[in-house]
Amino acid sequence: MIALYVDVPYASFRKSYARSLAETYPFPPPATVYGMLLSLVGEWFRSRHTGVELAFAYKKRPKVATTLRKLSRYKYGVSSKQKTHGNAPDFIETLCDIEFICWINSSNELQNPTLETRIINALEYPERINRKGVVALGLNDDAVNDIALLKFNQFQESEHCQNTWYWLIPCDNGNIELPLWVDHIGSIDTRWQRYRFDSNPSLVTSEPSFEKFVPILDPR
């Protein structure tokens, strides 16, 4: 098991059924964080590391900013629709000051090397990784400001662990629903997980308990 500190100035995670108001999820979806980790290690195949488990703790609840910008309603290349109906002003929600710790547990992975191993190698030898563009949390505009490995033997002494953090805890009756796996063609294979956000922060003194983890599984 390893832990990563992630800092992103801003990012937008548009809800699946958002329309004229592009609402964002209140936290980065696990599916998006998993995609960021694949980008970090230069992996192109989404199902390569299914079975990995993720847990999250946040420095604070990200703030939501609402902006007005031009949004394309049709794919570029459909010139007739794009010209007359394609671009329109829309309100977009954006999360600001996203700062969290992500734990990665590869004990149930079948792939070798595991995602844990590849992340360690990617951070220690970034020149060996072949990827397109920078590491982003979602869209290419949502670039990661900082991502650092919190080594197990230095974890409690790390400056990040001297602060208090809010756990994002999987909970069947939680009021936060986030996608674990997104079906980009339809919706039949999209999978969701409910969470609750801790009301009180706490010091991170050890690895998360097993109930704080959720597995990333390919349902296809």
C-alpha positions as CSV (number, residue, x, y, z in Angstrom):
1,M,0.0,0.0,0.0
2,I,1.2,3.5,-0.8
3,A,-0.1,7.0,-0.3
4,L,0.0,10.0,-2.6
5,Y,-0.4,13.6,-1.8
6,V,-2.3,15.4,-4.6
7,D,-2.8,19.2,-5.0
8,V,-5.0,20.6,-7.9
9,P,-5.8,24.3,-8.1
10,Y,-9.1,23.8,-9.9
11,A,-11.0,21.2,-11.8
12,S,-14.5,20.4,-13.0
13,F,-16.2,17.0,-12.8
14,R,-19.4,17.5,-14.7
15,K,-22.3,15.4,-13.4
16,S,-23.5,12.7,-15.8
17,Y,-27.0,14.2,-16.2
18,A,-26.1,18.0,-16.0
19,R,-27.5,20.1,-18.8
20,S,-27.7,23.9,-19.1
21,L,-26.1,24.2,-15.6
22,A,-22.9,22.1,-15.8
23,E,-22.9,21.0,-12.1
24,T,-19.8,19.4,-10.8
25,Y,-19.5,16.5,-8.4
26,P,-18.4,17.8,-5.0
27,F,-15.3,15.7,-5.0
28,P,-13.1,14.1,-7.7
29,P,-14.8,10.9,-8.7
30,P,-12.7,7.7,-8.0
31,A,-13.0,6.9,-11.7
32,T,-11.3,10.2,-12.5
33,V,-8.6,9.7,-9.9
34,Y,-7.9,6.2,-11.3
35,G,-7.6,7.8,-14.8
36,M,-5.1,10.3,-13.4
37,L,-3.0,7.5,-11.9
38,L,-3.0,5.7,-15.2
39,S,-1.9,8.9,-16.9
40,L,0.9,9.3,-14.3
41,V,2.4,5.9,-15.2
42,G,1.8,6.3,-18.9
43,E,-0.9,3.6,-19.2
44,W,-3.3,3.7,-22.1
45,F,-5.6,0.7,-21.3
46,R,-8.1,1.6,-18.7
47,S,-8.7,-2.0,-17.5
48,R,-5.0,-2.7,-17.0
49,H,-5.1,-2.2,-13.3
50,T,-8.7,-3.1,-12.3
51,G,-8.9,-4.6,-8.9
52,V,-6.8,-1.8,-7.3
53,E,-8.4,-0.2,-4.3
54,L,-8.5,3.5,-3.5
55,A,-9.2,5.5,-0.3
56,F,-9.3,9.3,0.2
57,A,-8.8,11.9,2.8
58,Y,-9.3,15.7,2.1
59,K,-7.6,18.7,3.6
60,K,-11.0,20.5,3.4
61,R,-14.1,20.4,1.3
62,P,-13.3,22.0,-2.1
63,K,-15.1,25.3,-2.8
64,V,-17.4,25.5,-5.8
65,A,-17.1,28.5,-8.2
66,T,-19.6,29.2,-10.9
67,T,-18.5,30.8,-14.1
68,L,-20.1,31.7,-17.4
69,R,-18.4,30.4,-20.6
70,K,-19.1,29.2,-24.1
71,L,-20.0,25.5,-24.2
72,S,-20.1,23.4,-27.3
73,R,-23.3,21.3,-27.5
74,Y,-22.2,19.2,-30.5
75,K,-19.1,17.4,-31.6
76,Y,-16.9,19.4,-33.8
77,G,-17.2,18.3,-37.4
78,V,-21.0,18.4,-37.4
79,S,-20.8,21.8,-39.1
80,S,-24.5,22.4,-39.8
81,K,-25.6,21.8,-36.2
82,Q,-22.4,23.3,-34.7
83,K,-22.9,26.6,-36.7
84,T,-26.5,27.3,-35.7
85,H,-26.9,25.5,-32.3
86,G,-23.5,24.4,-31.3
87,N,-22.1,27.2,-29.1
88,A,-24.1,28.8,-26.3
89,P,-23.3,30.5,-23.0
90,D,-23.6,28.2,-20.1
91,F,-22.9,28.2,-16.4
92,I,-20.1,25.9,-15.4
93,E,-19.3,24.8,-11.8
94,T,-15.6,24.4,-10.9
95,L,-14.0,22.9,-7.8
96,C,-11.2,25.0,-6.3
97,D,-8.4,24.2,-3.9
98,I,-8.5,20.4,-4.2
99,E,-6.0,18.9,-1.8
100,F,-6.2,15.2,-0.8
101,I,-4.3,12.1,0.1
102,C,-5.0,9.0,-2.0
103,W,-4.1,5.5,-0.7
104,I,-3.5,2.8,-3.4
105,N,-3.8,-0.8,-2.4
106,S,-2.8,-3.3,-5.2
107,S,-3.0,-6.5,-3.1
108,N,-6.0,-7.7,-5.2
109,E,-4.6,-6.8,-8.6
110,L,-3.7,-9.6,-11.1
111,Q,-1.5,-7.4,-13.2
112,N,2.3,-7.4,-12.8
113,P,3.9,-5.0,-12.2
114,T,1.1,-3.5,-10.1
115,L,-0.1,0.0,-10.2
116,E,1.6,0.7,-6.8
117,T,5.0,-0.4,-8.3
118,R,4.5,1.6,-11.5
119,I,3.6,4.8,-9.5
120,I,6.7,4.5,-7.4
121,N,8.8,4.1,-10.5
122,A,7.1,7.0,-12.3
123,L,7.7,9.4,-9.4
124,E,11.3,8.3,-8.9
125,Y,12.2,8.1,-12.7
126,P,9.8,10.4,-14.5
127,E,12.1,10.6,-17.5
128,R,11.2,7.0,-18.3
129,I,7.5,7.6,-18.7
130,N,5.9,8.1,-22.1
131,R,2.7,10.0,-21.9
132,K,0.7,12.6,-23.9
133,G,0.7,16.0,-22.2
134,V,0.8,16.8,-18.5
135,V,-0.8,14.8,-15.7
136,A,-4.3,16.2,-15.2
137,L,-7.2,15.4,-12.9
138,G,-9.9,15.0,-15.6
139,L,-9.7,17.4,-18.4
140,N,-6.4,18.6,-19.8
141,D,-7.1,22.1,-18.4
142,D,-7.2,20.7,-14.9
143,A,-3.5,20.1,-14.5
144,V,-2.1,18.7,-11.3
145,N,0.0,21.2,-9.3
146,D,1.7,18.7,-7.1
147,I,1.8,15.0,-6.6
148,A,4.1,13.4,-4.1
149,L,4.7,9.9,-2.7
150,L,4.3,9.6,1.0
151,K,6.6,6.7,1.8
152,F,5.4,4.3,4.5
153,N,8.5,4.6,6.8
154,Q,8.2,8.4,6.6
155,F,4.5,8.7,6.6
156,Q,3.8,9.9,10.1
157,E,6.8,12.3,10.0
158,S,5.5,13.9,6.7
159,E,4.4,17.5,6.9
160,H,1.1,16.5,5.3
161,C,0.3,14.1,8.1
162,Q,0.9,16.8,10.8
163,N,-2.4,18.4,9.7
164,T,-5.9,17.2,10.1
165,W,-7.9,15.6,7.3
166,Y,-11.5,14.7,6.5
167,W,-12.1,11.2,5.4
168,L,-14.3,10.4,2.4
169,I,-15.9,7.2,3.6
170,P,-17.9,4.7,1.5
171,C,-21.4,4.4,2.9
172,D,-24.5,2.8,1.4
173,N,-26.7,5.6,2.7
174,G,-24.3,8.4,2.2
175,N,-25.5,11.7,0.6
176,I,-22.6,11.9,-2.0
177,E,-22.7,9.7,-5.1
178,L,-19.6,9.4,-7.3
179,P,-18.8,7.2,-10.3
180,L,-16.4,4.4,-9.8
181,W,-16.4,3.3,-13.5
182,V,-17.8,5.3,-16.4
183,D,-19.3,3.8,-19.6
184,H,-18.2,6.3,-22.2
185,I,-20.4,4.8,-24.9
186,G,-23.7,4.3,-23.1
187,S,-24.5,4.1,-19.4
188,I,-25.2,0.4,-18.8
189,D,-21.7,-0.3,-17.5
190,T,-21.4,2.8,-15.3
191,R,-20.9,2.0,-11.6
192,W,-21.5,4.3,-8.7
193,Q,-20.5,4.5,-5.0
194,R,-22.1,6.5,-2.2
195,Y,-19.9,8.3,0.3
196,R,-20.2,10.4,3.4
197,F,-17.8,13.2,4.2
198,D,-16.5,13.4,7.8
199,S,-17.9,16.2,9.7
200,N,-14.9,16.5,11.9
201,P,-11.2,16.4,10.8
202,S,-8.7,14.0,12.4
203,L,-5.0,13.3,12.3
204,V,-3.9,10.6,9.9
205,T,-1.8,8.4,12.1
206,S,-2.0,5.1,10.2
207,E,-3.1,3.4,7.0
208,P,-6.8,3.5,6.4
209,S,-9.0,0.6,7.6
210,F,-10.3,-1.7,4.9
211,E,-13.8,-0.2,5.0
212,K,-12.5,3.1,3.7
213,F,-11.3,1.5,0.4
214,V,-13.3,0.9,-2.7
215,P,-12.2,-1.4,-5.6
216,I,-12.0,-0.1,-9.2
217,L,-13.5,-2.9,-11.3
218,D,-14.3,-3.3,-15.0
219,P,-17.9,-4.5,-15.2
220,R,-17.7,-5.3,-18.9
